[in-house]
Amino acid sequence: MGRPLACSASSSELARPDPSPPQWRLGWLSPSYLREFPADLFVYLGSGLPEDSGTIYWAVDATHGGELRFGSGDGFNFVELRTLMVATDWGNDRSMGEMALAGHAKALLEWHESSRFCGQCGAQTVTIDVGRRKQCTSDSCKKKIYPRVDPVIVLLVVDKRNDRALLSRRSRFVPRMWSCLAGFIEPGESLEEAVRRETWEVTGIEVGQVIYHSSQPWPVGPGSMPCQLMVGFFAHAKSFDIQVNKEALEDAQWHSREEVEKALTFAEYEKAQRTAAEKVSQMCRGVEKGTSFSTDFNVESGELAPMFIPGPFAIAHHLISSWVNQGASI
Ligand SMILES: [Zn+2]
């Protein structure tokens, strides 16, 4: 559960202890592998473009219902989605499109797992609409249950007058990584109110104008929230003294545009990608059975920047790089 099937660009590369690890992408199995799985476990993901010969994509939770039989030489392995996300070639549109499908599948399958019983009456639920909905089996209830999405605000606080941006660190971040502020939306709160409240709560800074930037589904958060929707904003600071709430943040500091520009170090991301790809290869060779996100960025060698920001797979990266590149217009 939660670990999509991955495959390397070439299965023969698995046996090769090579300093340049293979490219990893999502692994697809034909229906012949899945004959033992009951039909109601399959969740419809969508159909491919005509150039894909109208292929129809399904997801199935392989921890239930049947056994997958493929040999170690087939080049397949189950890999944490976060690790695969870092290991995938971010410049390859097809691989990244498949990552989006993997996120969609993971969110739906985890929602299925956590919604086996009706929250209203406690009766069992069944899958309907090819896995896109569930319904309570009690005749007196029949409540329909929809997949869950949890909105999260991600914000870059900007000091327009002094041309600075506020970056912060949480204790769970890997060393040297700084990022945007982020927080959940309270029930009954607007997105703009959430931006102002979150900034005030964790840094003591007052925010005036709030400007929407973009959004991103994030299906690799905690298991209790199978899909977060990250909504990104710029927040213009009205006050500038930082009072860090140490329960929420390890640190928060203003950084000049030059400092932030240096933190956009693609060498770091390339190293992280190579490290993650090698980790997946090691797992496939049986060297390493588990991994965690934090070790993905544990780059020990080479020239290290004093700080870096999350990679291009995260909305925080795009908020920060937009501010660096667009300058005073934000
Ligand atoms: Zn019910």
Boltz pocket constraint, residues with backbone or C-beta under 6 A from the ligand:
constraints:
  - pocket:
      binder: B
      contacts: [[A, 118], [A, 119], [A, 120], [A, 121], [A, 122], [A, 123], [A, 136], [A, 137], [A, 138], [A, 141], [A, 142], [A, 143]]
      max_distance: 6.0
